[in-house]
Each structure stands twice: as C-alpha cells, then as structure tokens.
Amino acid sequence: MPIVTIQITREGSGAGRDAATADEKAALIHGVSQLLLDVLHKPLDSTFVVIEEVPLENWGWYGMPVPELRRQRDERSFNPPDPSATPPQP
C-alpha cells in the first residue's frame, strides 16, 4: 500500500491565487497514482496520496525563509553558497 506525501508551498499558481486549486491537486493525485500503477504495478485502490500545503514563511532554502531568499534574488544581492565548500564545524 503506497502512501505518497507531496509538500508544496501555500502559494497560488496564478495571479490572485493563494493556494493550489482543487483541480491542480486532483491532477497531482491522479498523476502520482497512475505513475505508481505504470511503474510498480500498484493498483489505484491501494495508493494513498497526501498533499501538504506549507505556508511560504515556513519553507526555507539556502539557510533562510523563501520570502527572504526571493527578496534577495529580486534585488540581485543573493549569492548562493558554494556547494563544494567545507561546511562549518560545530
């Protein structure tokens, strides 16, 4: 019995939207379920899909909340860390 959890930020995919629409969520559920059927032969009636919408201010990347990251990117002051650099030791 597959259980798939999809986490997305709570922001719209178009102007004036603040969340994914019911149709978009239904498409995600259908697509993931179909993929598991096609690839792993898991029947649709045994697949569960959970969509979790996370408030944007609770989503972080590059060590900062996404709204701050986007603000810096938009101001062109964002310099992503070098992935080959040695992480700081505690």
Backbone as a printed PyTorch tensor [residue, N CA C, xyz], in Angstrom:
tensor([[[  0.8450,  -1.1810,   0.0000],
         [  0.0000,   0.0000,   0.0000],
         [  0.8900,   1.2440,   0.0000]],

        [[  1.1110,   1.8500,  -1.1400],
         [  1.9240,   3.0620,  -1.1830],
         [  1.1930,   4.2610,  -0.5790]],

        [[  1.9570,   5.0430,   0.1460],
         [  1.4730,   6.3280,   0.6530],
         [  2.4800,   7.3700,   0.1680]],

        [[  2.0020,   8.3130,  -0.6190],
         [  2.8590,   9.3510,  -1.1800],
         [  2.4600,  10.6830,  -0.5650]],

        [[  3.4400,  11.3910,  -0.0230],
         [  3.1950,  12.7210,   0.5250],
         [  3.8690,  13.7450,  -0.3720]],

        [[  3.0910,  14.7100,  -0.8110],
         [  3.5950,  15.8050,  -1.6330],
         [  3.5160,  17.0710,  -0.7950]],

        [[  4.6430,  17.7300,  -0.6070],
         [  4.6580,  19.0020,   0.1110],
         [  4.8730,  20.1200,  -0.8940]],

        [[  3.9870,  21.1020,  -0.8310],
         [  4.0910,  22.2770,  -1.6860],
         [  3.9150,  23.5110,  -0.8120]],

        [[  4.4500,  24.6190,  -1.2830],
         [  4.2210,  25.8560,  -0.5410],
         [  2.8100,  26.3450,  -0.8200]],

        [[  2.2380,  26.9780,   0.1810],
         [  0.8880,  27.5250,   0.0340],
         [  0.9860,  28.8670,  -0.6630]],

        [[  1.0210,  28.7820,  -1.9740],
         [  1.0040,  29.9680,  -2.8200],
         [  0.3550,  29.5450,  -4.1240]],

        [[ -0.2710,  30.4370,  -4.7530],
         [ -1.0200,  30.0970,  -5.9510],
         [ -0.1520,  29.8950,  -7.1660]],

        [[ -0.7340,  29.2630,  -8.1580],
         [ -0.0250,  29.0360,  -9.4000],
         [ -0.4150,  30.0760, -10.4520]],

        [[ -1.1590,  31.0740, -10.0290],
         [ -1.5650,  32.1310, -10.9460],
         [ -1.9080,  33.3910, -10.1830]],

        [[ -2.1450,  34.4370, -10.9160],
         [ -2.4540,  35.7320, -10.2940],
         [ -3.7120,  35.6360,  -9.4360]],

        [[ -3.6350,  36.2240,  -8.2570],
         [ -4.7930,  36.2660,  -7.3670],
         [ -5.0540,  34.9840,  -6.6090]],

        [[ -4.2020,  33.9810,  -6.7490],
         [ -4.3820,  32.7190,  -6.0280],
         [ -3.4200,  32.6530,  -4.8580]],

        [[ -3.8930,  32.0610,  -3.7650],
         [ -3.0160,  31.8940,  -2.6150],
         [ -2.8150,  30.4320,  -2.2530]],

        [[ -3.2520,  29.5160,  -3.1200],
         [ -3.0640,  28.0850,  -2.8920],
         [ -3.2930,  27.3560,  -4.2060]],

        [[ -2.8680,  26.1040,  -4.2400],
         [ -3.1580,  25.2630,  -5.4060],
         [ -4.6710,  25.0610,  -5.4820]],

        [[ -5.1910,  24.9760,  -6.6820],
         [ -6.6270,  24.7840,  -6.8450],
         [ -6.9920,  23.3150,  -6.6420]],

        [[ -8.2750,  23.0670,  -6.4360],
         [ -8.7550,  21.6890,  -6.2890],
         [ -8.4410,  20.8790,  -7.5470]],

        [[ -8.5580,  21.4930,  -8.7250],
         [ -8.2400,  20.7900,  -9.9730],
         [ -6.7550,  20.4430, -10.0610]],

        [[ -5.8910,  21.3520,  -9.6340],
         [ -4.4500,  21.0810,  -9.6500],
         [ -4.1060,  19.9440,  -8.6970]],

        [[ -4.7210,  19.9590,  -7.5230],
         [ -4.4770,  18.8810,  -6.5570],
         [ -4.9940,  17.5490,  -7.0920]],

        [[ -6.1500,  17.5620,  -7.7100],
         [ -6.6980,  16.3300,  -8.2890],
         [ -5.7650,  15.7910,  -9.3710]],

        [[ -5.1820,  16.6870, -10.1720],
         [ -4.2510,  16.2590, -11.2170],
         [ -2.9950,  15.6410, -10.6100]],

        [[ -2.4950,  16.2180,  -9.5130],
         [ -1.3430,  15.6360,  -8.8270],
         [ -1.6690,  14.2380,  -8.3050]],

        [[ -2.8130,  14.1040,  -7.6620],
         [ -3.2240,  12.8110,  -7.1130],
         [ -3.3470,  11.7760,  -8.2280]],

        [[ -4.0030,  12.1530,  -9.3090],
         [ -4.1700,  11.2350, -10.4330],
         [ -2.8150,  10.8500, -11.0390]],

        [[ -1.9690,  11.8430, -11.2710],
         [ -0.6810,  11.5860, -11.9070],
         [  0.2260,  10.6870, -11.0890]],

        [[  0.3050,  10.9410,  -9.7870],
         [  1.1470,  10.1200,  -8.9170],
         [  0.5970,   8.6970,  -8.8410]],

        [[ -0.6940,   8.5750,  -8.7100],
         [ -1.3110,   7.2540,  -8.6300],
         [ -1.0840,   6.4750,  -9.9230]],

        [[ -1.2290,   7.1370, -11.0580],
         [ -1.0250,   6.4870, -12.3530],
         [  0.4290,   6.0650, -12.5180]],

        [[  1.3570,   6.9060, -12.0680],
         [  2.7750,   6.5810, -12.1630],
         [  3.0990,   5.3130, -11.3720]],

        [[  2.5550,   5.2070, -10.1680],
         [  2.7950,   4.0160,  -9.3650],
         [  2.1770,   2.7720, -10.0070]],

        [[  1.0370,   2.9520, -10.6520],
         [  0.4270,   1.8420, -11.3760],
         [  1.3010,   1.4320, -12.5610]],

        [[  1.7510,   2.3940, -13.3400],
         [  2.5260,   2.1100, -14.5460],
         [  3.9080,   1.5240, -14.2410]],

        [[  4.5680,   2.0530, -13.2210],
         [  5.9520,   1.6530, -12.9550],
         [  6.0440,   0.4620, -12.0060]],

        [[  5.2680,   0.5050, -10.9330],
         [  5.3740,  -0.5340,  -9.9010],
         [  4.1730,  -1.4800,  -9.8630]],

        [[  3.2110,  -1.2620, -10.7620],
         [  2.0050,  -2.0980, -10.8280],
         [  1.2100,  -2.0740,  -9.5220]],

        [[  1.1980,  -0.9240,  -8.8740],
         [  0.4130,  -0.7420,  -7.6470],
         [ -0.9860,  -0.3070,  -8.0380]],

        [[ -1.9960,  -1.0610,  -7.6370],
         [ -3.3570,  -0.7130,  -8.0430],
         [ -3.7980,   0.6290,  -7.4680]],

        [[ -4.6330,   1.3090,  -8.2260],
         [ -5.1220,   2.6220,  -7.8030],
         [ -5.8350,   2.5530,  -6.4570]],

        [[ -6.5190,   1.4580,  -6.1920],
         [ -7.2830,   1.3760,  -4.9450],
         [ -6.4150,   1.0760,  -3.7210]],

        [[ -5.1020,   0.9220,  -3.9260],
         [ -4.2190,   0.7220,  -2.7740],
         [ -3.2530,   1.8860,  -2.5770]],

        [[ -3.3660,   2.9140,  -3.4060],
         [ -2.4450,   4.0530,  -3.3450],
         [ -3.1150,   5.2410,  -2.6730]],

        [[ -2.4280,   5.8030,  -1.7000],
         [ -2.9070,   6.9880,  -0.9890],
         [ -1.9620,   8.1440,  -1.2810]],

        [[ -2.5170,   9.3010,  -1.5620],
         [ -1.7250,  10.5000,  -1.8360],
         [ -2.1790,  11.5940,  -0.8740]],

        [[ -1.2230,  12.1760,  -0.1890],
         [ -1.4940,  13.2630,   0.7470],
         [ -0.7790,  14.5050,   0.2390]],

        [[ -1.4960,  15.6020,   0.1330],
         [ -0.8940,  16.8680,  -0.2740],
         [ -0.8690,  17.7840,   0.9380]],

        [[  0.3200,  18.1930,   1.3160],
         [  0.5010,  19.1110,   2.4400],
         [  0.9010,  20.4710,   1.8900]],

        [[  0.1260,  21.4830,   2.2240],
         [  0.4700,  22.8430,   1.8200],
         [  1.1110,  23.5540,   3.0040]],

        [[  2.3290,  23.9870,   2.7910],
         [  3.1140,  24.6180,   3.8440],
         [  3.1060,  26.1210,   3.6170]],

        [[  2.7980,  26.9160,   4.6650],
         [  2.8770,  28.3700,   4.4910],
         [  4.2830,  28.7670,   4.0210]],

        [[  4.3390,  29.6840,   3.0840],
         [  5.6100,  30.0600,   2.4730],
         [  6.6480,  30.4920,   3.5050]],

        [[  6.2120,  31.1770,   4.5510],
         [  7.1770,  31.6330,   5.5610],
         [  7.7470,  30.4710,   6.3790]],

        [[  7.1530,  29.2760,   6.2630],
         [  7.6610,  28.0930,   6.9650],
         [  8.5290,  27.2160,   6.0650]],

        [[  8.8570,  27.6980,   4.8660],
         [  9.6570,  26.9360,   3.9100],
         [ 10.9920,  27.6310,   3.7690]],

        [[ 12.0760,  26.9190,   4.0210],
         [ 13.3930,  27.5210,   3.9510],
         [ 14.2730,  26.8560,   2.9230]],

        [[ 15.2220,  27.6290,   2.4170],
         [ 16.1770,  27.1390,   1.4320],
         [ 17.4010,  28.0250,   1.5110]],

        [[ 18.5490,  27.4620,   1.3380],
         [ 19.8000,  28.2110,   1.4500],
         [ 19.9300,  28.8980,   2.8100]],

        [[ 19.3530,  28.2980,   3.8220],
         [ 19.5000,  28.8160,   5.1680],
         [ 18.6380,  30.0190,   5.5040]],

        [[ 17.5960,  30.2680,   4.7150],
         [ 16.7250,  31.4060,   5.0090],
         [ 15.2990,  31.1020,   4.5540]],

        [[ 14.3090,  31.8010,   5.1140],
         [ 12.9360,  31.6260,   4.6420],
         [ 12.8340,  32.0380,   3.1700]],

        [[ 12.0110,  31.3300,   2.4190],
         [ 11.8870,  31.5810,   0.9860],
         [ 11.5120,  33.0330,   0.6590]],

        [[ 10.6050,  33.6830,   1.4110],
         [ 10.3270,  35.0830,   1.0560],
         [ 11.5860,  35.9650,   1.0890]],

        [[ 12.4770,  35.7160,   2.0760],
         [ 13.7190,  36.4870,   2.1510],
         [ 14.6420,  36.1210,   0.9880]],

        [[ 14.7310,  34.8510,   0.6620],
         [ 15.5460,  34.4060,  -0.4650],
         [ 15.0800,  35.0670,  -1.7560]],

        [[ 13.7770,  35.0870,  -1.9690],
         [ 13.2330,  35.7160,  -3.1850],
         [ 13.4920,  37.2180,  -3.2020]],

        [[ 13.3760,  37.8500,  -2.0250],
         [ 13.6350,  39.2910,  -1.9570],
         [ 15.0750,  39.5720,  -2.3530]],

        [[ 15.9970,  38.7900,  -1.8020],
         [ 17.4120,  38.9950,  -2.1490],
         [ 17.6660,  38.6990,  -3.6250]],

        [[ 17.0540,  37.6390,  -4.1340],
         [ 17.2270,  37.2990,  -5.5460],
         [ 16.7220,  38.4350,  -6.4300]],

        [[ 15.5430,  38.9730,  -6.0690],
         [ 14.9680,  40.0540,  -6.8590],
         [ 15.8340,  41.3140,  -6.8100]],

        [[ 16.5180,  41.5220,  -5.6890],
         [ 17.4200,  42.6610,  -5.5520],
         [ 18.8120,  42.3410,  -6.1070]],

        [[ 18.9780,  41.1240,  -6.5920],
         [ 20.2550,  40.6390,  -7.1270],
         [ 21.3660,  40.6700,  -6.0900]],

        [[ 20.9940,  40.5530,  -4.8020],
         [ 22.0150,  40.5100,  -3.7640],
         [ 22.2130,  39.0930,  -3.2370]],

        [[ 21.5690,  38.1170,  -3.8880],
         [ 21.6580,  36.7420,  -3.4350],
         [ 22.8870,  36.0710,  -4.0240]],

        [[ 23.7230,  35.5450,  -3.1610],
         [ 24.8940,  34.7840,  -3.5760],
         [ 24.7980,  33.4090,  -2.9310]],

        [[ 24.3820,  32.3880,  -3.7020],
         [ 24.2430,  31.0670,  -3.1020],
         [ 25.5900,  30.5540,  -2.6070]],

        [[ 25.5580,  29.7590,  -1.5330],
         [ 26.8140,  29.2270,  -1.0210],
         [ 27.4430,  28.2490,  -2.0110]],

        [[ 28.7520,  28.1500,  -1.9550],
         [ 29.4890,  27.2190,  -2.8090],
         [ 29.2570,  25.8100,  -2.2860]],

        [[ 28.6230,  24.9160,  -3.0970],
         [ 28.3220,  23.5780,  -2.5980],
         [ 29.5730,  22.7410,  -2.3380]],

        [[ 30.7240,  23.1310,  -2.9030],
         [ 31.9470,  22.3750,  -2.6720],
         [ 32.6960,  22.8400,  -1.4240]],

        [[ 32.2190,  23.9280,  -0.8190],
         [ 32.8790,  24.4450,   0.3700],
         [ 32.6550,  23.5080,   1.5490]],

        [[ 33.6240,  23.4540,   2.4170],
         [ 33.5200,  22.6290,   3.6220],
         [ 32.5170,  23.2770,   4.5690]],

        [[ 31.5180,  22.5010,   5.0390],
         [ 30.5540,  23.0840,   5.9680],
         [ 31.2230,  23.4610,   7.2840]],

        [[ 30.7130,  24.4730,   7.9650],
         [ 31.3110,  24.8670,   9.2400],
         [ 31.1670,  23.7360,  10.2580]],

        [[ 32.2020,  23.5920,  11.0730],
         [ 32.1890,  22.5630,  12.1120],
         [ 31.6110,  23.1380,  13.3960]],

        [[ 30.7930,  22.3390,  14.0970],
         [ 30.1990,  22.8450,  15.3630],
         [ 31.2310,  23.0350,  16.4490]]])
